[in-house]
Amino acid sequence: MKLTFIGADHEVTGSCHYLQAAGKNILVDFGMQQGRDLYENIDLPIAAKDVDYVLITHAHLDHTGMLPFLYKQGFRGTVLTTKATLDLCSIMLADSAHIQESDAEWKNRKRQRKGLEPIEPPYTMEDVNGLMTLFIGCDYDQKIDLCPGISIRFTDVGHLLGSSAIEVWATESGVSRKIVFSGDVGNTNQPLLRDPQPVEGGDYLLIESTYGDRIHEKPADYIQPLAEILERTFKAGGNLVIPSFAVGRTQEMLYYFREIKNRNLVPDFPDFKVYVDSPLAVEATKIFTRNQDSCFDQEASQLLSQGIDPIDFPGLCTAVTGDESKAINYNKDPKVIISASGMCDAGRIRHHLKYNLWRPESTILFVGYQAEGSLGRRLLDGAAAHEDFSVTLFGDEIAVKASICQLPGISGHADQKMLIDWVKSMKKQPSRIFVVHGEDKVTDLFAALLNDTFGKDDLAKAPYSGSVYDLVNGCWIYEAPPKPIEHRAAGTSAAVRTASLAYQRLVSAFGRLKNLVEKSSGWANKDLGKFTDDILSLVEKWK
């Protein structure tokens, strides 16, 4: 009985773990790597046709995006996940296949002109359609006997509609072990979705660490500042343009706009229109509606019991076709435009930016994380620097004159404290914790924090891809070393790269100091005074 780490190890995307137990080959997630990778990931150590089961924590592509490729390579086993995740996968994987096919078609036109052989997309719509016949949708909180020696259970962790932690009970040769895969643990007090539910715990825990190094700065209320942005923008005669992820964040924003309209918080513009310009977001919203009973929180459920749809309201308009999308910008009335992609690197949002970035009366509002190098990050960084700048869209240079702002604290991921509290809530504390799904240094920092919190030096570790753990004897079969992928930017010296690593190490040390400060509240006054003097002395030495 062993566990092999494949993807999202010292990285945030490409989640995949390979469990061998009871004579079965089981994958937990098989995600797409997104953005720039730091380390090489090992290939799946078995042929696709030999995979018996895939267990899916949630529908985001960094957890599911390579499943159609697995099918293309010969996988014909069973995929198990929650019913809502099954629904979302059907549209998200189809959308991904469309992008893969369109991208290959575009590249092949260029290759043909150069006399080069055509390339194939990683997978096609045909592969997605075949894959979806292998899915089985499961209810939350139901223990399922997968096969002799293996049982599983999905528990709601509030990250996305249908998202779950997966508990796996495995018995082999008379020895039983329980492994918990956290998936992505959700933020608390989100609209629509329930807070992360506790799990019983087990012998081993794999836990994500996306925000394992920070605490969310959450305002008391998102609705009032959003209403103020609306009023300011509409009075100026502009549009409020919101780059938003199609699945999850868009539906949260609809909830906020319904509340704003219901409470008449923009009294001068009570009939303002909200356009959702994303075919994927439109389909996802329908799936949210279908799964309200099993996934919505108490507040949203109370609205439903009163006959109120929490994500529908007068003035909500959807655009599916290209012509409908173009017509939005021909309408000169002040309006809200919600469109994908959330980081502005692709999709219809770029057209809306082209029509609004140069207008001082318009506002671009970011409601999610903007990765380094993305157009969204460039817009935020340029606005923060209070400088005149421009961006290029569709070959045209566009001066950025619109207001650029961000709604802080919105995140679908638990922060450091929430993750710790979720582990503490387990009745059976794990004897070993594997930290995954986080940026390189964050995984190590969070592992150290777990060790400090629970007072065990060897409780938590962040493995690299290729590491293999013996679940029966509780020891490493192989600890893979990191295999960096060289990403040297032009003009970047070795000294600069070393300095960057040194700074990351300093940040990691600060996290441990912060944790110690938070645990010192019960110390004697004498010890607190000495600890304070030591910190101040260190500050004076280095400031």
C-alpha positions in Angstrom: 0.0 0.0 0.0 1.8 3.2 -1.2 1.2 6.7 -2.3 3.1 8.4 -5.1 3.2 12.2 -5.5 2.8 13.2 -9.2 1.7 16.8 -9.4 1.1 20.1 -7.5 4.1 19.3 -5.3 5.8 22.6 -4.4 3.5 24.0 -7.1 -0.1 25.2 -7.2 -1.5 23.5 -10.2 -1.5 20.1 -11.9 -2.9 18.1 -8.9 -2.4 14.4 -9.1 -1.7 11.6 -6.6 -1.4 7.9 -7.2 -2.7 5.5 -4.6 -1.9 1.7 -4.8 -4.0 -0.3 -2.4 -6.0 -3.5 -2.3 -4.7 -4.5 -5.8 -6.1 -1.3 -7.4 -4.6 1.7 -9.1 -6.3 4.9 -8.0 -5.7 8.5 -9.0 -6.9 11.3 -6.9 -7.3 14.2 -9.4 -5.6 14.5 -12.7 -5.2 18.2 -13.3 -3.7 20.5 -15.9 -0.6 22.5 -15.1 -1.3 26.2 -15.6 1.2 29.0 -15.7 4.9 28.6 -15.3 6.2 25.4 -13.7 9.2 25.5 -11.4 9.9 21.8 -11.2 9.7 18.8 -13.5 6.8 16.4 -12.7 7.2 12.7 -13.2 5.0 10.9 -15.7 2.3 8.7 -14.5 4.2 5.5 -13.6 1.5 3.2 -15.1 -0.3 3.0 -18.4 -3.6 4.8 -18.6 -5.4 1.6 -19.4 -4.2 0.2 -16.0 -5.9 2.9 -13.9 -8.9 1.4 -12.2 -10.4 4.5 -10.5 -10.1 8.3 -10.6 -11.5 10.2 -7.6 -12.1 13.9 -8.3 -12.1 16.6 -5.5 -13.6 19.3 -7.6 -14.1 20.6 -11.2 -11.4 23.2 -11.6 -9.1 22.4 -14.5 -6.0 22.2 -12.4 -7.6 19.1 -10.8 -9.5 17.7 -13.8 -8.0 19.2 -17.0 -6.0 16.2 -18.1 -8.7 13.6 -17.6 -9.7 13.6 -21.3 -6.0 13.1 -22.2 -6.0 10.0 -19.9 -9.1 8.7 -21.8 -7.3 9.4 -25.1 -4.4 7.2 -23.8 -6.7 4.3 -23.0 -8.3 4.9 -19.6 -11.6 3.1 -19.3 -12.0 2.8 -15.6 -14.5 4.7 -13.4 -14.4 8.3 -12.3 -16.2 9.1 -9.0 -17.0 12.6 -7.7 -19.9 14.5 -6.4 -23.0 15.1 -8.5 -22.4 18.8 -8.8 -18.8 18.3 -9.8 -19.9 15.8 -12.5 -22.2 18.5 -13.9 -19.5 21.2 -13.9 -17.0 18.8 -15.5 -19.3 18.2 -18.4 -19.1 21.9 -19.4 -15.6 22.8 -18.2 -13.9 20.0 -19.9 -15.9 20.6 -23.1 -14.9 24.2 -23.0 -11.2 23.2 -22.4 -11.4 20.8 -25.4 -12.8 23.6 -27.6 -9.9 25.8 -26.6 -7.4 23.0 -27.3 -8.8 22.3 -30.7 -9.0 26.0 -31.6 -5.4 26.6 -30.5 -4.2 23.6 -32.5 -6.1 24.8 -35.6 -4.5 28.3 -35.3 -1.0 26.8 -34.9 -1.5 24.4 -37.8 -2.4 27.3 -40.1 1.0 28.9 -39.3 2.8 25.5 -39.5 1.2 24.8 -42.9 2.5 28.1 -44.3 6.0 27.1 -43.1 5.7 23.6 -44.6 5.7 21.9 -41.1 3.7 18.8 -40.1 0.4 19.5 -38.3 0.2 19.0 -34.5 -2.7 17.3 -32.6 -4.4 18.9 -29.6 -3.9 17.1 -26.3 -7.5 16.0 -26.6 -10.7 16.7 -28.4 -14.4 17.0 -27.8 -14.7 13.3 -28.8 -12.4 12.4 -25.9 -14.4 14.5 -23.5 -17.7 12.8 -24.6 -16.2 9.4 -24.1 -14.7 10.3 -20.7 -18.0 11.6 -19.4 -19.6 8.1 -19.9 -17.2 6.9 -17.2 -18.4 9.3 -14.5 -20.5 8.4 -11.5 -22.0 11.1 -9.3 -22.1 10.6 -5.6 -23.8 12.3 -2.7 -22.0 14.1 0.1 -21.4 12.2 3.4 -22.2 8.8 2.0 -19.7 6.1 2.6 -19.3 4.1 -0.6 -17.7 0.6 -0.9 -15.7 1.1 -4.1 -14.4 -2.5 -4.3 -13.2 -5.1 -1.8 -10.7 -3.4 0.5 -11.5 0.2 -0.6 -14.2 2.6 0.7 -14.5 6.3 0.1 -16.6 9.4 1.3 -17.0 12.9 -0.1 -17.3 15.8 2.4 -18.2 19.4 1.4 -15.2 21.7 1.8 -16.9 24.9 0.4 -14.3 25.8 -2.3 -16.5 25.4 -5.3 -20.0 24.0 -6.1 -19.5 20.3 -5.5 -16.0 20.5 -4.1 -15.0 17.9 -1.5 -12.4 16.4 0.6 -12.1 12.7 0.0 -11.7 10.1 2.7 -10.3 6.8 1.6 -10.3 3.6 3.8 -7.9 1.0 2.4 -7.3 -2.6 3.7 -4.6 -4.8 2.3 -3.3 -8.1 3.7 -5.2 -7.5 6.9 -3.7 -4.0 7.4 -6.0 -1.0 7.3 -5.1 2.7 6.8 -7.2 5.8 6.3 -6.0 8.6 4.0 -7.7 12.0 3.7 -7.2 14.2 0.6 -8.3 17.8 1.4 -8.8 19.0 -2.1 -9.0 22.7 -2.1 -10.4 23.9 1.2 -12.8 26.9 0.9 -12.9 30.3 2.5 -15.5 30.8 5.3 -18.6 33.0 5.1 -18.8 33.0 1.3 -22.1 33.7 -0.3 -24.0 30.7 -1.6 -21.7 27.9 -0.5 -21.5 26.2 2.9 -18.4 26.7 5.0 -15.9 23.8 4.9 -17.3 20.8 6.8 -15.0 18.9 9.2 -13.8 15.3 8.5 -13.2 12.6 11.0 -9.5 12.5 10.2 -7.3 9.5 9.6 -3.8 8.1 9.6 -2.6 10.4 6.8 -3.6 13.8 5.5 -2.7 15.5 2.2 -3.5 19.2 2.6 -3.4 22.1 0.2 -1.5 25.2 1.1 -2.5 27.8 -1.5 -2.7 30.5 1.2 -0.6 28.7 3.8 1.5 31.8 4.3 -1.1 34.5 4.8 -4.3 35.6 6.5 -7.1 37.1 4.3 -7.8 40.8 4.9 -11.6 40.5 4.8 -13.8 43.6 5.0 -16.9 43.3 7.2 -19.1 43.7 4.1 -18.4 43.4 0.3 -21.8 44.8 -0.7 -21.5 48.4 0.5 -18.1 49.1 -1.1 -19.3 47.5 -4.3 -22.4 49.7 -4.3 -20.2 52.8 -3.8 -18.1 51.8 -6.9 -21.3 51.3 -8.9 -22.7 54.7 -7.9 -19.4 56.5 -8.6 -19.0 54.8 -12.0 -22.6 55.3 -13.2 -22.7 59.0 -12.1 -19.6 59.5 -14.3 -21.4 57.8 -17.2 -19.1 54.8 -17.4 -19.3 51.0 -17.3 -18.2 48.7 -14.5 -16.2 45.9 -16.1 -15.4 42.9 -14.0 -13.0 40.2 -15.2 -14.3 37.1 -13.4 -13.7 33.4 -13.4 -16.7 31.8 -15.1 -17.4 29.2 -12.5 -17.8 30.2 -8.8 -16.7 33.9 -8.7 -19.3 35.0 -11.3 -22.1 33.4 -9.3 -20.9 35.1 -6.1 -20.9 38.5 -7.9 -24.5 37.9 -9.0 -25.5 37.2 -5.4 -24.0 40.6 -4.4 -25.7 42.5 -7.2 -29.1 40.9 -6.3 -28.6 42.2 -2.7 -27.6 45.7 -3.9 -30.8 45.9 -6.0 -33.0 44.4 -3.3 -31.7 46.9 -0.7 -31.8 49.8 -3.3 -28.2 50.8 -2.5 -27.8 52.6 -5.8 -31.0 54.7 -5.6 -30.1 56.9 -8.6 -29.8 53.9 -10.9 -32.2 51.3 -9.6 -32.7 49.6 -12.9 -29.1 49.1 -13.9 -28.3 46.1 -16.0 -25.7 43.4 -15.3 -24.4 41.5 -18.4 -22.8 38.1 -18.0 -20.8 37.7 -21.2 -19.4 34.2 -21.0 -21.1 31.0 -22.4 -19.3 29.0 -19.8 -20.5 31.2 -17.0 -24.1 31.1 -18.3 -24.0 27.3 -18.3 -22.3 27.2 -14.9 -25.0 29.4 -13.4 -27.7 27.0 -14.6 -25.8 24.2 -12.8 -25.6 26.2 -9.6 -29.4 26.5 -9.8 -29.8 22.8 -10.3 -27.6 21.9 -7.3 -29.0 24.5 -4.8 -30.4 21.9 -2.4 -27.2 20.0 -1.9 -24.6 22.7 -1.9 -26.1 26.1 -0.8 -25.6 27.5 2.7 -28.3 28.3 5.1 -28.8 32.0 4.1 -29.1 31.1 0.4 -31.4 28.2 1.2 -33.7 30.5 3.2 -34.0 32.8 0.1 -34.9 29.7 -1.9 -37.6 28.7 0.6 -39.1 32.2 0.1 -39.2 31.7 -3.6 -36.2 33.9 -4.2 -33.4 32.8 -6.5 -30.2 34.2 -4.9 -28.4 34.6 -8.2 -31.2 36.0 -10.4 -32.8 39.4 -10.4 -34.4 42.0 -12.7 -31.8 43.5 -15.1 -29.7 40.4 -15.4 -28.8 39.8 -19.0 -26.7 37.0 -20.6 -24.7 37.0 -23.8 -23.9 33.6 -25.4 -23.3 34.3 -29.1 -20.6 36.6 -30.5 -23.2 39.0 -31.8 -24.8 39.3 -28.3 -21.4 40.0 -26.9 -20.6 42.7 -29.4 -24.0 44.4 -28.9 -23.1 45.1 -25.2 -20.6 47.7 -26.2 -23.0 49.3 -28.7 -25.3 50.1 -25.7 -24.2 53.4 -24.3 -26.1 53.2 -21.0 -24.0 52.7 -17.9 -23.9 49.0 -17.0 -22.0 46.1 -15.3 -20.2 43.7 -17.6 -19.0 40.5 -16.1 -16.8 38.4 -18.4 -14.0 35.8 -18.5 -11.2 35.2 -18.2 -10.6 36.3 -14.7 -7.0 37.3 -15.3 -7.7 39.0 -18.7 -5.3 36.8 -20.6 -8.0 35.3 -23.0 -11.7 35.4 -23.8 -14.3 38.1 -24.3 -13.1 40.2 -21.4 -10.3 41.5 -23.6 -12.8 43.0 -26.0 -14.6 44.8 -23.2 -11.3 46.1 -21.9 -10.5 47.5 -25.4 -13.8 49.4 -25.3 -13.4 50.7 -21.7 -9.8 51.0 -20.6 -9.3 54.4 -22.4 -12.5 55.9 -20.8 -11.8 57.8 -17.6 -15.5 57.4 -16.6 -15.3 53.6 -16.6 -14.0 51.3 -13.8 -12.2 48.0 -14.1 -12.8 46.0 -10.9 -10.8 42.9 -10.1 -12.4 40.3 -7.8 -9.9 37.5 -7.8 -6.2 36.7 -7.7 -4.1 38.0 -10.6 -1.0 35.9 -11.3 2.3 37.5 -12.0 2.7 38.2 -15.7 -1.0 38.3 -16.4 -2.7 41.3 -18.0 -4.7 41.7 -14.9 -1.6 42.0 -12.7 -0.1 44.5 -15.1 -3.2 46.7 -14.9 -3.2 46.5 -11.1 0.5 47.2 -10.8 0.4 50.1 -13.2 -2.5 51.6 -11.3 -0.8 51.1 -7.9 2.3 53.0 -9.3 0.0 56.0 -10.2 1.7 56.2 -13.6 0.4 56.8 -17.1 0.7 53.6 -19.0 -0.9 51.6 -21.8 -1.5 48.0 -22.8 -1.7 46.3 -26.2 -5.0 44.5 -27.1 -5.6 43.0 -30.5 -2.6 44.8 -31.9 -3.7 48.2 -30.7 -2.1 50.3 -28.0 -4.7 51.3 -25.4 -4.1 54.1 -23.0 -5.3 53.1 -19.5 -7.5 56.0 -18.2 -10.2 54.0 -16.5 -10.2 53.6 -12.7 -8.5 50.3 -11.8 -9.5 48.9 -8.4 -9.7 45.6 -6.6 -12.3 44.2 -4.1 -10.0 42.9 -1.4 -10.4 39.7 0.6 -12.4 37.7 -2.0 -11.0 34.2 -2.3 -12.3 30.7 -2.7 -9.4 29.3 -0.7 -9.0 29.0 3.1 -6.2 31.1 4.6 -3.5 29.9 6.9 -5.6 30.1 10.1 -8.6 28.4 8.5 -6.5 25.5 7.2 -5.0 25.0 10.7 -8.4 25.2 12.3 -9.7 22.6 9.8 -6.9 20.2 10.8 -7.6 20.8 14.5 -11.3 20.0 14.0 -10.4 16.3 13.1 -11.3 13.8 15.8 -8.5 11.6 14.8 -5.3 13.6 14.2 -3.1 12.2 11.4 0.3 10.8 12.2 1.7 12.2 9.0 0.7 15.3 7.0 1.8 15.9 3.4 1.6 19.5 2.3 0.8 20.0 -1.4 -0.8 22.5 -3.8 1.1 25.6 -2.8 3.9 27.8 -4.2 7.4 26.4 -3.7 8.4 28.1 -0.4 4.9 28.3 0.9 4.6 24.5 1.1 7.8 24.4 3.3 6.6 27.3 5.4 3.2 25.8 6.0 4.7 22.4 6.8 7.0 24.0 9.4 3.9 25.9 10.8 2.0 22.6 11.2 5.0 21.1 13.0 5.2 24.1 15.4 1.4 24.1 16.0 1.1 20.5 16.9 4.5 20.2 18.6 5.9 17.4 16.3 9.1 18.0 14.3 8.4 15.3 11.8 4.6 15.6 11.5 4.4 17.5 8.2 6.5 17.5 5.1 6.2 19.0 1.6 7.3 16.2 -0.9 8.5 16.8 -4.5 7.1 15.0 -7.5 8.3 11.4 -7.7 8.3 10.8 -3.9 6.8 7.5 -2.8 5.5 6.8 0.7 4.8 3.4 2.3 1.4 3.7 4.0 1.7 0.5 5.9 5.0 1.0 7.6 4.8 4.8 7.7 8.1 5.6 6.0 9.5 6.9 2.8 10.3 4.4 0.0 11.8 7.2 -2.0 12.2 10.9 -1.3 12.6 12.6 -4.7 14.9 15.6 -5.0 13.7 18.8 -6.6 14.3 18.9 -10.4 14.1 22.6 -11.3 13.1 23.7 -14.8 15.4 26.5 -15.9 13.5 29.8 -16.3 16.2 32.3 -16.8 14.8 35.6 -18.0 17.0 37.7 -20.3 19.6 39.6 -18.2 18.8 37.7 -15.0 22.1 36.9 -13.2 22.8 34.1 -10.9 23.3 36.6 -8.1 19.8 38.0 -8.6 18.3 34.5 -8.5 20.2 33.7 -5.3 19.0 36.9 -3.7 15.4 36.0 -4.5 15.8 32.6 -2.9 17.4 34.2 0.2 14.4 36.6 0.4 12.0 33.7 0.2 13.8 32.0 3.0 13.5 35.2 5.1 9.8 35.3 4.5 9.5 31.7 5.6 11.4 32.6 8.8 9.1 35.5 9.4 6.1 33.2 9.2 7.5 31.0 11.9 8.2 34.1 14.1 4.6 35.3 13.6 3.3 31.9 14.6 5.4 32.0 17.8 4.1 35.5 18.7 0.5 34.3 18.3 1.1 31.4 20.6 2.8 33.5 23.3 -0.4 35.0 24.8 -0.3 32.8 27.8 3.4 33.4 28.6 4.5 35.0 31.8 5.0 38.8 31.6 8.7 38.4 32.2 9.1 36.1 29.2 6.9 38.3 27.1 9.0 41.3 27.9 12.3 39.6 27.1 10.8 38.2 23.8 9.7 41.7 22.8 13.1 43.2 23.6 14.8 40.5 21.5 12.5 41.3 18.5 13.1 45.1 18.9 16.8 44.6 19.2 16.7 42.6 15.9 14.7 45.3 14.2 17.2 48.0 15.4 20.1 46.0 14.1 18.8 45.5 10.6 16.6 48.5 9.9 
